[in-house]
Amino acid sequence: MARPRKPRKTETELFGRPYVPKEKQPRFEFKETPEEKKKKEGEEEEESTEEQSVLLSEEEAKNPLPRDKAVTLVETETVWDKRINKLKEMFRMKTLLRKTGLHEKAAESKVVHKLHEKYMTVKDKIEDLRETYDTSQHPMIEQLRTMQDKLLGETPTGYALGELMKIDPDFNLPEFVQELEEYLIPMIIKGYLRGDKTLLYNCVEDQAEMKINQSLRLRENQKEVWDDRILDVSHIEVAEARMINDVPHLHVTFVVQQVNCIRDARTGEIVRGNEAAVVNEVYSWLMRRDFEGEDFDWKIAYWEHYTIQELTF
């Protein structure tokens, strides 16, 4: 005997509410906030950019650029770069205008014209003096030219002078001769005649120091005082330059006209010569450049002198 079937439950009994078909059910729409909307748009743009890059890479793979064609890269200029370039251009234009203005004012100035005329006058005079020096027949100028030619030639003297100019780039022969005549010779010879040990020991060494010591000791033993008057310095010549112990030396000769009057240190009486006796004394020095001296720029390493003429008035 068949078991009787259970009666079907209604929709209300199953779901607790009556059944409504899907097409008849009400539809609900959710509104997006502004932030969600911007985020969604940004995601869509990224997706589109990625798709475009993929498409471009596929096209480049299919149609590569030929190697013989140049590719131009366009650099984008930022706003900051534009401002900097604009300021640079403004500064450059102002500088050019300023310089142009000064130049125009200077060109129209009478003072500038006068200065230019004086400059040209001095320049012409210097050229005339140089030409006169090169062509003069005066004995002193000829002697200076001869000394320059002798010292600057390709000889041992020229080599020694070259070594001197390495340690003293400012050395100038005419200026050195002028320094000898106006300062070194009068100062040192007066000190020698007077017996000034402090002065002499600052400017002599080696054989010259021995020579000075011998002369001063002899005067002290004999109780003599020499007259220190000098009347004239002449015939100054730089005879040669030579290397001694790898040090350049200059051989200098000159003539000094001095009073030959020697007195007794105790009584003051004249023992030799007289106040009117004048002698021409020839001196020969060997000198080297000295950068450590306080009063003199040169040291005398060799000293010799002798009398060539005596005049009595």
C-alpha positions as CSV (number, residue, x, y, z in Angstrom):
1,M,0.0,0.0,0.0
2,A,1.5,3.3,-1.1
3,R,2.5,5.8,1.5
4,P,0.4,8.9,1.1
5,R,2.4,12.0,-0.1
6,K,2.9,14.9,2.3
7,P,1.1,18.0,1.3
8,R,3.4,20.8,-0.3
9,K,4.2,23.9,1.8
10,T,3.2,27.2,0.6
11,E,5.8,30.1,-0.1
12,T,4.6,31.8,3.1
13,E,5.3,28.6,5.1
14,L,8.8,28.2,3.4
15,F,10.2,31.8,3.4
16,G,7.9,33.4,5.9
17,R,6.6,35.8,3.2
18,P,4.8,35.3,-0.1
19,Y,7.0,34.5,-3.1
20,V,7.6,37.3,-5.6
21,P,9.1,36.6,-9.1
22,K,12.6,38.2,-9.9
23,E,11.3,40.4,-12.7
24,K,8.7,41.8,-10.3
25,Q,11.1,42.5,-7.5
26,P,12.1,46.2,-6.9
27,R,15.6,47.3,-7.9
28,F,18.0,49.2,-5.5
29,E,20.7,51.6,-6.8
30,F,23.8,52.5,-4.7
31,K,25.2,56.1,-5.1
32,E,29.0,56.5,-5.2
33,T,30.7,59.1,-3.1
34,P,33.0,61.8,-4.8
35,E,36.2,60.1,-3.4
36,E,35.1,56.6,-4.7
37,K,34.3,58.2,-8.1
38,K,37.8,59.9,-8.4
39,K,39.5,56.6,-7.4
40,K,37.6,54.7,-10.0
41,E,38.4,57.2,-12.7
42,G,42.1,57.0,-11.8
43,E,42.1,53.2,-12.0
44,E,40.4,53.4,-15.4
45,E,43.1,55.9,-16.7
46,E,45.9,53.6,-15.5
47,E,44.3,50.7,-17.2
48,S,43.9,52.7,-20.5
49,T,47.6,53.9,-20.3
50,E,48.8,50.3,-19.8
51,E,46.8,49.1,-22.7
52,Q,48.2,51.9,-24.9
53,S,51.8,51.1,-23.9
54,V,51.2,47.5,-24.6
55,L,49.8,48.3,-28.0
56,L,52.8,50.7,-28.8
57,S,55.3,48.1,-27.8
58,E,53.6,45.5,-30.0
59,E,53.6,48.0,-32.9
60,E,57.4,48.8,-32.4
61,A,58.2,45.1,-32.3
62,K,56.4,44.7,-35.6
63,N,57.8,47.8,-37.3
64,P,61.2,48.7,-35.7
65,L,62.8,52.1,-36.5
66,P,65.6,52.0,-39.1
67,R,69.1,52.6,-37.6
68,D,70.1,55.1,-40.2
69,K,67.4,57.6,-39.1
70,A,68.0,60.0,-36.3
71,V,65.6,60.1,-33.4
72,T,64.9,63.5,-31.8
73,L,64.3,63.6,-28.1
74,V,62.3,66.6,-26.9
75,E,63.2,67.7,-23.4
76,T,60.4,69.3,-21.5
77,E,61.3,72.5,-19.7
78,T,59.9,73.0,-16.3
79,V,58.4,76.3,-15.0
80,W,61.5,76.7,-12.7
81,D,63.9,76.3,-15.6
82,K,62.0,78.9,-17.6
83,R,62.2,81.4,-14.7
84,I,66.0,80.8,-14.2
85,N,66.7,81.2,-18.0
86,K,64.6,84.4,-18.0
87,L,66.6,85.9,-15.1
88,K,69.9,84.9,-16.8
89,E,68.9,86.6,-20.0
90,M,67.8,89.8,-18.1
91,F,71.0,89.9,-16.2
92,R,73.1,89.4,-19.4
93,M,71.2,92.2,-21.2
94,K,71.6,94.6,-18.3
95,T,75.4,93.9,-18.1
96,L,75.8,94.5,-21.9
97,L,73.9,97.7,-21.7
98,R,75.8,98.9,-18.7
99,K,79.1,98.1,-20.4
100,T,78.0,99.8,-23.6
101,G,77.0,102.9,-21.8
102,L,80.3,103.2,-19.9
103,H,82.2,102.6,-23.1
104,E,80.3,105.3,-24.9
105,K,80.7,107.8,-22.1
106,A,84.5,107.0,-21.9
107,A,84.8,107.4,-25.6
108,E,83.3,110.8,-25.4
109,S,85.3,112.0,-22.4
110,K,88.0,114.6,-22.9
111,V,90.0,113.1,-20.0
112,V,90.3,109.8,-21.7
113,H,91.5,111.5,-24.9
114,K,94.2,113.3,-22.9
115,L,95.3,110.2,-21.1
116,H,95.5,108.3,-24.4
117,E,97.6,111.1,-25.9
118,K,100.0,111.1,-22.9
119,Y,100.2,107.3,-23.2
120,M,101.1,107.4,-26.8
121,T,103.7,110.2,-26.1
122,V,105.4,108.1,-23.4
123,K,105.3,105.1,-25.6
124,D,107.0,107.0,-28.4
125,K,109.6,108.3,-26.0
126,I,110.4,104.8,-24.7
127,E,110.8,103.6,-28.2
128,D,113.1,106.5,-29.0
129,L,115.2,105.8,-25.9
130,R,115.5,102.1,-26.8
131,E,116.6,103.1,-30.3
132,T,119.1,105.6,-28.9
133,Y,120.5,103.0,-26.6
134,D,120.9,100.4,-29.4
135,T,122.6,102.9,-31.7
136,S,124.4,105.3,-29.4
137,Q,128.2,105.6,-29.7
138,H,128.6,106.9,-26.1
139,P,131.4,105.1,-24.3
140,M,129.3,104.2,-21.2
141,I,126.4,102.9,-23.3
142,E,128.7,100.9,-25.5
143,Q,130.2,99.4,-22.3
144,L,126.8,98.5,-21.0
145,R,125.9,96.9,-24.3
146,T,129.2,95.0,-24.4
147,M,128.6,93.7,-20.8
148,Q,125.1,92.6,-21.8
149,D,126.3,90.8,-24.9
150,K,129.1,89.2,-22.9
151,L,126.9,88.0,-20.1
152,L,124.0,86.8,-22.2
153,G,126.1,84.8,-24.7
154,E,126.3,81.0,-24.8
155,T,129.4,80.9,-22.6
156,P,130.2,79.8,-19.0
157,T,129.4,83.4,-18.1
158,G,126.1,83.2,-19.8
159,Y,125.3,79.9,-18.0
160,A,126.2,81.4,-14.7
161,L,124.0,84.4,-15.4
162,G,121.2,82.1,-16.3
163,E,121.5,80.3,-13.0
164,L,121.5,83.7,-11.2
165,M,118.3,84.7,-13.0
166,K,116.7,81.4,-11.9
167,I,117.2,82.3,-8.2
168,D,116.5,86.0,-8.8
169,P,114.2,86.5,-11.8
170,D,114.1,90.3,-11.2
171,F,117.9,90.7,-11.8
172,N,118.6,93.5,-14.2
173,L,122.2,94.4,-15.2
174,P,121.8,98.2,-15.6
175,E,119.9,98.4,-12.3
176,F,122.6,96.3,-10.6
177,V,125.3,98.7,-11.9
178,Q,123.3,101.7,-10.7
179,E,122.9,100.0,-7.3
180,L,126.7,99.5,-7.1
181,E,127.4,103.1,-8.0
182,E,124.8,104.8,-5.8
183,Y,124.6,102.5,-2.7
184,L,126.8,99.4,-2.4
185,I,130.3,100.8,-3.3
186,P,130.1,104.1,-1.4
187,M,128.6,102.5,1.7
188,I,131.0,99.5,1.8
189,I,134.2,101.4,0.9
190,K,133.4,104.1,3.5
191,G,132.9,101.4,6.1
192,Y,136.2,99.8,5.1
193,L,138.1,103.1,5.4
194,R,136.4,103.9,8.7
195,G,137.0,100.4,10.0
196,D,133.3,99.7,10.7
197,K,133.3,96.0,11.6
198,T,129.5,95.6,12.1
199,L,128.8,96.9,8.6
200,L,131.7,95.0,6.9
201,Y,130.8,91.6,8.5
202,N,127.3,91.9,7.2
203,C,128.5,92.0,3.6
204,V,131.7,89.9,3.4
205,E,132.6,86.2,3.6
206,D,135.3,83.7,2.8
207,Q,138.5,85.3,1.4
208,A,137.0,88.8,1.6
209,E,136.4,88.4,5.3
210,M,139.9,87.2,5.9
211,K,141.3,90.2,3.9
212,I,139.2,92.7,6.0
213,N,140.2,91.1,9.3
214,Q,143.9,91.3,8.3
215,S,143.6,95.0,7.4
216,L,141.6,96.0,10.5
217,R,144.0,94.1,12.9
218,L,147.0,95.8,11.3
219,R,145.4,99.2,11.8
220,E,144.6,98.4,15.4
221,N,148.1,97.2,16.1
222,Q,149.6,100.4,14.6
223,K,147.0,102.7,16.2
224,E,146.0,104.2,12.8
225,V,142.9,105.9,11.6
226,W,142.2,106.3,7.9
227,D,140.3,109.1,6.3
228,D,137.0,107.9,4.9
229,R,136.3,110.6,2.3
230,I,135.4,109.4,-1.2
231,L,135.5,111.8,-4.1
232,D,134.4,109.7,-7.0
233,V,133.3,106.2,-8.1
234,S,134.0,105.3,-11.8
235,H,134.7,102.6,-14.3
236,I,132.2,100.1,-12.9
237,E,132.3,96.9,-14.9
238,V,130.8,93.5,-14.5
239,A,133.7,91.6,-16.0
240,E,132.2,88.1,-15.9
241,A,129.9,85.7,-14.1
242,R,131.1,82.3,-12.9
243,M,129.9,79.3,-11.0
244,I,131.6,78.6,-7.7
245,N,130.4,75.5,-5.7
246,D,127.2,75.6,-7.9
247,V,126.5,79.2,-6.8
248,P,126.6,82.0,-9.4
249,H,129.0,84.8,-8.7
250,L,129.6,88.2,-10.4
251,H,133.1,89.6,-10.9
252,V,132.9,93.4,-10.4
253,T,135.7,95.9,-10.9
254,F,135.6,99.6,-10.3
255,V,137.8,102.6,-9.4
256,V,137.4,104.8,-6.3
257,Q,139.0,108.2,-5.9
258,Q,139.7,108.6,-2.2
259,V,141.7,110.8,0.2
260,N,145.0,109.3,1.3
261,C,145.4,110.6,4.9
262,I,146.3,108.4,7.8
263,R,146.5,109.7,11.4
264,D,147.7,108.4,14.7
265,A,144.7,107.3,16.7
266,R,146.2,108.6,20.0
267,T,147.4,112.1,18.9
268,G,145.5,112.8,15.7
269,E,148.7,113.7,13.9
270,I,149.1,112.7,10.2
271,V,151.6,109.8,9.9
272,R,151.1,109.1,6.1
273,G,149.8,111.2,3.2
274,N,147.9,114.4,3.8
275,E,144.4,115.9,3.5
276,A,145.2,117.0,-0.1
277,A,146.5,113.7,-1.3
278,V,144.1,111.8,-3.5
279,V,144.6,108.2,-4.8
280,N,142.8,106.2,-7.5
281,E,142.2,102.8,-6.0
282,V,141.1,99.8,-8.1
283,Y,138.9,97.3,-6.4
284,S,138.0,93.8,-7.5
285,W,135.0,92.0,-5.9
286,L,133.5,88.6,-6.4
287,M,129.8,88.8,-5.3
288,R,126.9,86.4,-4.9
289,R,123.2,87.0,-4.3
290,D,122.2,87.0,-0.7
291,F,118.5,86.7,0.3
292,E,119.1,86.6,4.1
293,G,121.0,89.9,4.6
294,E,119.3,92.7,6.4
295,D,121.1,95.6,4.9
296,F,122.7,94.2,1.7
297,D,121.3,91.9,-1.0
298,W,124.8,90.8,-2.0
299,K,127.8,89.1,-0.3
300,I,131.4,89.8,-1.2
301,A,133.3,86.5,-1.4
302,Y,136.6,87.9,-2.8
303,W,138.2,91.3,-2.2
304,E,141.3,92.8,-3.7
305,H,142.5,96.4,-4.3
306,Y,145.6,98.3,-5.4
307,T,146.6,101.9,-6.1
308,I,147.1,103.0,-9.7
309,Q,147.7,106.7,-9.3
310,E,148.3,109.2,-6.5
311,L,147.6,112.9,-6.9
312,T,148.8,115.6,-4.5
313,F,147.4,119.1,-4.6
